[in-house]
Amino acid sequence: MKNRSHRTMSSVLLFWHGQARCVIASIFIWILFAFAPLNNSAWAERGAEPQTYILNTSTGEPYTNEAGTGFQDLVVAEVFNRIGLKGRVERYVASARALINANEGIDQGVAMRVMGLEKKYPNLVRIDERLIENDFVAYSQNLDFSTDSWQSLEPYVVALINGWVIFERNLSPSQTKTAVTEPDQMFAMLAKKRVDVVLYERWQGLYRARLSGLTVRVHEPPLASVDMYMYVHKDYAHLAPKLAQALRDMKSDGTYQAIFDLALTPLLQKSDGNTN
């Protein structure tokens, strides 16, 4: 009888010991999940603010780069820093995917897009202060003409990137043109004199020309100029006025110009300095 009681007591102790181990393990796992770093999606699911606000872009150098020293990189980091938050830019090769991710709240916004984006992507809220004015210009090696109208391009063979609507819609139907998929192709064609003129955005074009070692002339005035803005997802709409004011303050105190001069102005040194 004594042995039976002993075995029964041993079984009870083993049962409770096993239960205790399960409870301790459960508590340990809960602690790991409770205090583990949360990514932006996890923060959103819990209704909290993300640790770092991601504004995406499809634009590369000189606006954004892996080192985080591009124009967009520096401006986004600074405007968020001024309201006590962290922000950074993430680049997508596919422009459409970047917009979809921002609209769906996978990212917290977009870093540089045209006004009116919310008409197609209703979950995006524009930060009501211009980030930059994009100039769409013509480059050549040594031609001498003024781009005061789209018709001024008609005597020349031009290269443009397929899908850049601002050029496709405005070029004359009789314009001799070549559409390519990559900007480097345009500048290679210009260097080999296969085209007379390249059409591109000012700063990206100067960067590509420098990368290829090509001295170019930027023709003036711009064929078109478009104001560009940052956007945030509607879940963070309360930040939009604060970010707009932070950007205004940066322009007032010289920080914006300092970033511009650091990221963009040096590219002018690689052109021949002639404009028309």
C-alpha distance (Angstrom), angle and dihedral (degrees) to the residues before:
residue distance angle dihedral
M1 . . .
K2 3.77 . .
N3 3.81 91.9 .
R4 3.79 91.5 49.1
S5 3.81 91.2 51.8
H6 3.77 90.0 48.1
R7 3.79 92.0 51.8
T8 3.81 90.4 47.8
M9 3.79 92.0 51.0
S10 3.80 90.9 47.3
S11 3.80 90.5 52.2
V12 3.79 91.0 50.5
L13 3.80 91.7 49.7
L14 3.80 92.0 48.6
F15 3.81 90.2 49.3
W16 3.78 93.2 51.6
H17 3.77 91.6 43.2
G18 3.79 89.8 53.9
Q19 3.79 91.8 47.3
A20 3.80 90.8 50.0
R21 3.79 91.1 51.9
C22 3.81 90.0 51.8
V23 3.79 91.4 50.1
I24 3.80 92.4 48.3
A25 3.81 90.8 48.1
S26 3.81 90.9 49.8
I27 3.80 91.4 50.4
F28 3.81 90.7 48.7
I29 3.81 92.0 51.4
W30 3.81 90.7 47.6
I31 3.80 90.3 52.5
L32 3.80 91.3 50.7
F33 3.81 92.4 52.8
A34 3.79 94.3 40.2
F35 3.78 95.1 54.8
A36 3.80 102.0 28.7
P37 3.85 115.2 113.4
L38 3.78 110.8 -91.2
N39 3.78 122.5 -138.6
N40 3.79 120.2 -136.9
S41 3.81 93.7 -92.9
A42 3.79 92.2 52.2
W43 3.79 91.1 50.4
A44 3.79 90.6 50.4
E45 3.81 91.9 51.0
R46 3.79 90.3 53.1
G47 3.80 91.7 49.1
A48 3.80 93.2 -114.8
E49 3.77 132.2 125.4
P50 3.84 115.0 -91.4
Q51 3.78 118.7 -108.4
T52 3.82 90.9 -125.8
Y53 3.79 125.2 19.5
I54 3.79 111.5 -134.5
L55 3.80 117.3 -151.7
N56 3.78 108.5 -175.4
T57 3.78 131.1 -149.3
S58 3.78 140.2 179.8
T59 3.81 92.7 -150.3
G60 3.79 120.5 102.4
E61 3.79 132.7 -169.4
P62 2.95 132.1 27.4
Y63 3.81 90.7 17.0
T64 3.78 97.5 50.4
N65 3.79 137.2 3.5
E66 3.80 141.5 167.2
A67 3.80 91.8 -95.3
G68 3.81 91.0 58.2
T69 3.81 92.6 -124.0
G70 3.81 99.3 115.7
F71 3.80 121.9 113.5
Q72 3.81 94.7 -102.2
D73 3.80 91.4 43.0
L74 3.78 93.3 55.6
V75 3.80 97.5 41.6
V76 3.81 94.6 47.9
A77 3.81 92.4 47.8
E78 3.80 91.5 49.5
V79 3.81 99.0 46.2
F80 3.80 91.5 51.4
N81 3.79 91.7 44.2
R82 3.79 89.5 55.1
I83 3.79 91.4 59.5
G84 3.79 92.9 45.1
L85 3.80 98.5 -99.6
K86 3.80 139.0 105.0
G87 3.78 121.7 -113.6
R88 3.76 135.1 171.7
V89 3.80 140.8 171.0
E90 3.79 124.4 -113.3
R91 3.77 119.6 -165.7
Y92 3.79 125.0 -139.5
V93 3.78 121.2 -166.9
A94 3.81 89.3 -149.0
S95 3.80 110.3 66.3
A96 3.81 93.7 -162.7
R97 3.81 92.7 53.0
A98 3.81 90.9 51.4
L99 3.81 91.1 55.3
I100 3.80 93.4 45.4
N101 3.80 91.9 50.7
A102 3.78 91.9 49.6
N103 3.80 93.1 46.6
E104 3.81 91.5 49.4
G105 3.80 92.5 48.6
I106 3.80 95.9 -114.3
D107 3.80 85.1 123.0
Q108 3.79 121.4 27.0
G109 3.80 97.2 -121.5
V110 3.79 147.6 -48.3
A111 3.77 127.4 -74.9
M112 3.82 104.0 -146.3
R113 3.79 127.5 9.7
V114 3.79 139.7 136.0
M115 3.79 124.8 -87.5
G116 3.79 115.4 -89.1
L117 3.79 96.7 38.0
E118 3.81 89.9 132.8
K119 3.81 90.6 69.6
K120 3.80 90.0 72.0
Y121 3.80 97.0 25.6
P122 3.82 104.5 40.0
N123 3.80 95.5 -178.5
L124 3.80 91.9 66.3
V125 3.80 123.1 92.2
R126 3.81 119.5 -159.6
I127 3.79 120.6 -128.1
D128 3.77 99.8 -128.8
E129 3.79 99.6 -132.4
R130 3.78 123.3 80.9
L131 3.78 114.5 -107.7
I132 3.81 95.0 -163.2
E133 3.77 142.5 -34.6
N134 3.80 111.9 -111.0
D135 3.79 113.4 -145.8
F136 3.80 117.2 -156.0
V137 3.77 107.0 -152.7
A138 3.78 146.1 168.2
Y139 3.80 122.9 -112.5
S140 3.76 128.5 -162.0
Q141 3.80 136.0 163.2
N142 3.79 99.9 -120.5
L143 3.80 111.2 -21.8
D144 3.79 119.2 136.1
F145 3.80 114.2 -142.8
S146 3.78 140.5 111.1
T147 3.81 121.1 -117.1
D148 3.78 95.5 -144.3
S149 3.82 90.3 136.7
W150 3.78 139.5 14.8
Q151 3.79 87.9 -111.8
S152 3.81 89.1 66.0
L153 3.82 87.2 75.7
E154 3.80 95.9 56.7
P155 3.84 97.3 94.3
Y156 3.81 90.8 56.7
V157 3.79 139.5 68.9
V158 3.80 106.8 -118.8
A159 3.80 133.8 -164.0
L160 3.80 123.9 -149.2
I161 3.79 138.5 165.8
N162 3.77 114.6 -95.4
G163 3.80 109.9 -109.2
W164 3.81 98.1 24.8
V165 3.77 94.4 131.5
I166 3.80 96.5 -170.5
F167 3.80 89.0 67.4
E168 3.78 99.0 34.0
R169 3.81 93.3 54.0
N170 3.78 96.5 47.0
L171 3.79 105.3 40.9
S172 3.78 115.4 100.5
P173 3.84 114.5 -101.4
S174 3.79 87.3 -121.3
Q175 3.81 93.5 52.7
T176 3.80 114.0 124.8
K177 3.79 104.1 -130.1
T178 3.78 145.3 159.5
A179 3.80 121.3 -150.0
V180 3.81 119.2 -153.1
T181 3.80 135.4 178.4
E182 3.82 101.0 -130.6
P183 3.81 131.0 45.1
D184 3.80 92.6 -134.7
Q185 3.79 88.4 63.0
M186 3.80 91.2 58.9
F187 3.79 94.5 52.4
A188 3.80 92.1 44.7
M189 3.81 88.4 54.3
L190 3.80 90.1 48.4
A191 3.80 91.5 50.7
K192 3.83 90.3 51.4
K193 3.82 90.9 45.6
R194 3.79 92.4 -119.8
V195 3.80 88.0 130.6
D196 3.79 130.7 26.4
V197 3.79 99.5 -146.7
V198 3.81 138.3 26.4
L199 3.82 121.0 -152.5
Y200 3.79 117.3 -150.6
E201 3.80 145.9 122.8
R202 3.81 112.1 -66.8
W203 3.81 103.7 -116.1
Q204 3.77 97.9 34.1
G205 3.80 88.5 50.1
L206 3.80 93.5 51.0
Y207 3.79 89.6 49.0
R208 3.82 92.3 50.7
A209 3.78 91.7 47.1
R210 3.79 91.0 51.6
L211 3.80 90.5 48.0
S212 3.80 90.2 54.1
G213 3.81 93.5 44.5
L214 3.79 90.8 -119.2
T215 3.79 122.2 144.6
V216 3.79 108.5 -141.7
R217 3.76 139.3 -175.9
V218 3.80 116.7 -133.1
H219 3.78 109.3 -146.1
E220 3.78 119.1 -139.6
P221 2.94 146.5 -106.1
P222 3.81 100.9 35.8
L223 3.78 114.3 -105.3
A224 3.82 87.3 -133.1
S225 3.81 137.3 -3.4
V226 3.79 123.1 -156.3
D227 3.81 129.0 -171.9
M228 3.81 112.6 -127.9
Y229 3.81 127.3 -155.2
M230 3.78 143.3 -173.8
Y231 3.80 120.0 -118.2
V232 3.81 134.3 -161.5
H233 3.79 129.5 -158.3
K234 3.81 113.4 -98.0
D235 3.82 90.5 -110.2
Y236 3.80 85.7 70.5
A237 3.79 97.9 38.7
H238 3.80 88.8 122.9
L239 3.82 87.4 69.7
A240 3.82 96.0 54.5
P241 3.86 97.3 83.6
K242 3.82 91.0 44.9
L243 3.79 92.5 50.1
A244 3.81 91.5 46.8
Q245 3.80 90.5 52.7
A246 3.80 91.5 46.4
L247 3.81 89.8 53.8
R248 3.82 90.9 48.8
D249 3.78 89.7 50.6
M250 3.80 90.5 50.6
K251 3.79 89.8 54.4
S252 3.81 91.6 47.8
D253 3.79 97.4 48.8
G254 3.80 96.7 43.8
T255 3.81 98.3 -108.8
Y256 3.79 93.2 114.0
Q257 3.81 92.2 51.9
A258 3.79 90.9 47.4
I259 3.82 90.2 54.8
F260 3.81 90.7 45.9
D261 3.80 91.1 51.3
L262 3.79 91.9 47.1
A263 3.80 98.5 47.4
L264 3.81 105.4 28.0
T265 3.82 116.1 14.2
P266 3.85 95.6 67.8
L267 3.80 88.9 64.7
L268 3.80 89.3 70.5
Q269 3.78 89.3 69.1
K270 3.79 91.0 70.9
S271 3.79 96.1 57.4
D272 3.77 120.8 81.1
G273 3.79 91.1 -110.6
N274 3.79 93.7 -120.2
T275 3.79 119.6 126.9
N276 3.76 131.4 169.6
